[in-house]
């Protein structure tokens, strides 16, 4: 996979305008052997202050078409998920515009890249908010970014709130955000519950749990503890470089952290080990990074259908991705595609002019939406059902599911 997703020629499809905080890093190409070099290069961009909005606001104001802004966390620990998610979103918006846009008008998809820090997220939010044609933030990638944006939504005194649609969030939101933030993907608690419920159904009563180093794990620990109690499964902490007593470990963290954890894990002689990860782990990228110990299978939860599924939304994603980008499908890319398609459906259902207040009013009705077999429904302002499934990276490098 080429993680920076260099697009194929659009074959007559008008490219939507892309505004970024940085030079166009998506158009650079890199392989698994240059991963560390590129991350170093990206850190250099951040350090020199090149990732700023610059003239994005003035340029964005020149359009009369509706604007959808997407804030993206391209920090080293998050970029593996962010790139695939962003590519899925871009593919969806290009396809939507090629089919006539929304209410006969093309949608301008504005991408605001950040390093995930509070300062850059705030700058991105302000940039989007000041664009008079920006009707919503949609598919904002990275839990840190999405949670910071949600705080801005609830703390601002703005008289014209900017809705946040289908963000990549891991924790349940405070009630104060329920009228401006509209989540569609299963949160971390639902993912953990699904994983532990699957294990409990197979007779597993105990497993290890490990958290990525250097992160605040308070909420994740609470989610693990509550889910384990509900499923009557005991969890024991596993440290970095520990000898493994249990053959099954639940890992909370991203792809780079998981790769480092697996490299230091000490397995009992002759034992097969299963590591359960959550949706922030990109199995394709993990396989490309290589150097994984033998006898370890990684099972990752995902908040969208399997990319091999035959349901209409997944077929549409695969076909659109193949037409526009030289990339294999991934769960994170499908999530980005679904985020854009859900946003487009809400816009299509909006009565009157596509203005921010009208879009927010349409969202607050929380109508059920069926996106080609993938459903979003609400009850009492909360998502009614959380969709979770799993895929596995086998010891021989095959992705199953």
N, C-alpha and C positions, 0 to 999 in steps of 0.2 A: 504494500500500500504506500502511496505517496501522501503522507499525512497533511501536506499543505494544500492538497486538492487543486492542482492546476486545472482550470476548466478546459473542456473541449471547445472548439468553435461553436458558436450558438446556433448556426444553421438558420439564420434569419430571425432568431428570437432576440428581441431588444433587451439588452442588458439593463437591469435596474441600476440606478445610481447608487454607488457605495461610498460612504463617507467614513473615514477611519481616523483614529487617534494617531496612526503611525504611517510609515511608508507601507506599501501594499505587500505585507509579508506573506499573504496567501499565494502570491504568484512565484515565490521562491520555491525551489524543490530541494528535498533532502531525503536521505535514506536512513535506515537504521544505523549505519556506520557513522553517520555525521550528526546523530541526535544530540550528543553533548556539545559539539561545536555550535549547533544552531541555538541551543539553549543559552550558551555563553553569549552568542551574538545578540539574542533577544534581551538578555540582562543588560548588555551594553546600551541598547536602544533606550531601555527604561532609565538607566542611570544618566544618560545624556539629555533626557527630557524630550526626546523626539516623539513620544507618544502623547501628543496633545491635540486638542480639537482644531486649533488653527482657524482656518476660514470655513470650517464646516457649517457654522450657523448661517453665515451670509449666503453660502451656496444653497443650503437647504431651503432657505426662505424664498428662493426664486421659483419654486414649483407651485402649481395650483392643485396638483394631484395629492391624494392623501399619503402621508408618510407613516411608516412603521419603523420604529427604532429598535435595534437589538444591541444590548450591551453585553460584551463578551470578555471573560476573564482569560487572558492568554499568559498567565503566570506559569512557570515551569511545571508545577505540580498539577495544573488543571488543563493545560493546553491540549492534551491527548483527547479529552472529552470535547473540549470547546471546538476544535477544528472540525471534527466529524459532525457535531451538532449544527455548527454554522453552515457547513456545506449542505446538509439536509434542508435547512431553512432557505438558503439561496436557491437551491434547485426548485423548491416549492414555489417561491415567489416568481421565479422566471417562468415556470410553467403556468402559474395563475395569470400572469400578465400576457403570456402568449395566447391564452384562451379568452382574452378580452378584459382581463382585470376584474375589478369590483364595480358593479353598477356601470359598466362600460368605461371605466377609467383605470389606467395603470396605477399600481401602488409603488411608491418609491421606498425601497428597503434600505434604510440607513444603518450601517454597522459602526458601532462605537467600541473600539477595542481598549481594554484597560489591563493593568497589571494586577488587578484584584484589590488594590489598596483602597482605603476609605476615601482618600483625597481624589483619586482618579475616578472612582465610582460616582462621587458627588459631582465632579466636573461633567461626567457623562450624563448624569441625570439632569443637570442644569441645562446642558446643551440641548437635550431632547425636549425638555419642558419649554424652552424658549422658541422652539420651532413652532410657529403658529399652525402649520399644516400637520404636525405630528399628532396623530389621534390615539396612539397607544405605544407602550413598550411591549415587545412580544418575544418569547423564547429566549429570555436573558440567561446566559450560560454561566454556570459556576455558582455553587451554593452561597459562597461568600458574597459574590456580586448580587445575586438575587435577594438575599436577606437584607443587604444594605439598601438596595432599591426599595424593598418593602418598608423599611424604616422611614425612608424619605417620603413614601406615599402617606404614611400615617402621621408623620411629624410636621409636614409642611402646612402652612396656612394658605396654600394656594386656593383661589376661588374657582379654578378650572382644573380639577384633578386629572392627572395623566394615568389611565389604567395600566396595570401590569398583568399581562396575559401569558399563561403557560410558562412561568419561570422554572428554572432547574433548582428547585428547593428541596431541602432534606428534612426540615423540621416543621411542625405545625405552626401556623402563623398566629399572632396575637389577634384577638377579636376585633381590635381597632382597625385592622387592615382588610376586613372581609368585604368592604364595599368598593375597594379599589384594586385588590389583588385577587386574581382568578387562576388558581392552580389546577392542573389537569393530570399531573403525573403522581404516582405513588411516592409518598415521602419515605424517609429512612426507616421509620418505625414499621411501616407496612412491608417494606422489603425484608427487614430482619424477621418480622413475624412469619412471613411466607417461608423464608429459609428454615427457621426453627420448626415450623409446623411440618415441613417436608421431612426433616430429619426425625422428628418425633413419630411420624407415621411409619418410619422404617425401623423403629425400635431404638433409636439413638437417645440415650438419656444423659449424656455428658459430652461436652466439647470444650476446646480451648477458645479463647478470644484474644485477639491482638489488635492494637490501635496504632495508627501511623504516628511516628515520633514528631514532636514539635507542634502538635495541634491541640486545641482545646477539645477534650473528649467528653466533657460533662454530659451534654445532651445525648451523645451516642451511648454512653454508659447507661444512662437512664432507660433509653430505648431497648438496649440489650437486656437489662435486668428485668424490665416489665414483660418483654416478650418471652424470656426464658421462664419466668414464673407462670405465665399463662399456659405455656406448653409443657410445663413440668420437666424442663431440661436444665441441668446444672452446667454452669459455665465457669471455667477456671482461666485466669490470666496466663498468657504466654508472652514472655519477653523476647526482645530482639536477640537472636542468636541462641535462644533456649533449646534445650533438648526437649523433643516433643513426646509427651506422655499419651495424649489423645490422638487418634488417627484423623480427627476432624477439627479444623480450626476455622472460626469466623474471623475474617479480617475486615477492619473498618479503615478505609483509606483509599487513595488513588493508585493509578497504575505504577508510577515510579516508586512509590513507597512499598507497594506490594512486591515489585521486582526485587528491591533491596532486601525485604523481609524474607522472601523465598531463598535468596542466595545465602542467607546466614542460618537458615533453619536446619536443625540437626534431627534427622529421622532415626527412629529405631531400626536396627539392622533387619533388612528384608521386609519392612512394613510399607504398605501403600498409604499415602496421605491425601486427604481431600481438604482443600482450602476454599471456603465459601466467601466470596466477595460481593460487594454491592454494585449499584449501577454506575458508579464513578470509575469502575475498572473497565478498560477497553481491552478485550481479549485479543483482538487483532494486533494491537500495538504491543501487548505483553508478549505475544508469540514472536513478533519481529525483534524485540529486544534481545531474545535468546539467552543462553546461559542458565536456563532453568534446571534445577536438580531433577534427576530421574525419579520416577515413582510418585510424582506429585500431579494431581489433577486440580484445576482451578474451576470452580463453578461460580458464575457471576449472575446475580439477579439482574433483571432489566424491567423497565417500566412500560415497555411497548411489546407488541407481538414479536414472535421470532421473525427474523428477516427472511426466512425461508417460507413463511406462511403464504397461503393462497388467498387470504382475504383481500378485498379490493384495495384498501389503503396501502397495504404492503406491496402489492403488485405495482401500483402506481408509483410508489417510491423507487422500487427497483428499476422500472422502465425509465422514469425521469432521470434518475442518477446515471444510468447507462447512456442516455442520450446526451447529457450535458457535461458529465464529469468522468474522468478516467479513474474511477474509484470503485472498490467493492462496497457492498452495503454493510452497514453496522447498526447495532441497536441505538447508539448515540445519534447517528445520522438520521435514522428513522424518527427518533424523538424530535429532532429539529424540524423535520418534514411535517410531522403531525402538529407541532406547535404553530407553524405557519398556516397549515390548512385549517386548523381550528380558528385561528385569528381571522382568516379570510371568510370563514362561514359566518362568524359573528358580524363582520363588516357587511356581508351580503344581506344579513337579516336586519340591519340597522335602518330605521325609517328616516326619511328625509335626507338632508345633506350629511356627508361623511365628515362630521365635526367631532371634536373630542367629547363634548358633553353628550352628544347623541350616541356615540359608541359606548361610553360608560353606562348610559341608561340601558342600552341593549344588553350589555354584559350583566347588569344587575338583575335582569329578569331571569338569568340562569336557566335558559331553555335547554332541554336535552338536545344533544347533537350526536348524530351518527355519521362518523367519517369513514365511509366505506367498510363498515363492519367493526370499527373501533368506537366505543360509546363513551360520551362524557355526560354525566347526569348529576344533579345536585338535590339535596334535601336539607332544608333549614340552613341555607347558605353554605353547606359543606358538600364536598364531593361525595357522592353516594357510594361508589365502589372504587377500590384502588386496584388497578391491573398490574400484576407482577408475574413474570415467568423467569426461566433460567436457561442459560447456555453453559457448555463445559468446554474448557481447553484441556485436551487429554495429554498425557506425558509425551506422546509422539508428535505433538504440535497441531493436531486436528481440532477444529471447533465443531462441536456437536450440538445441534439444536438451532 
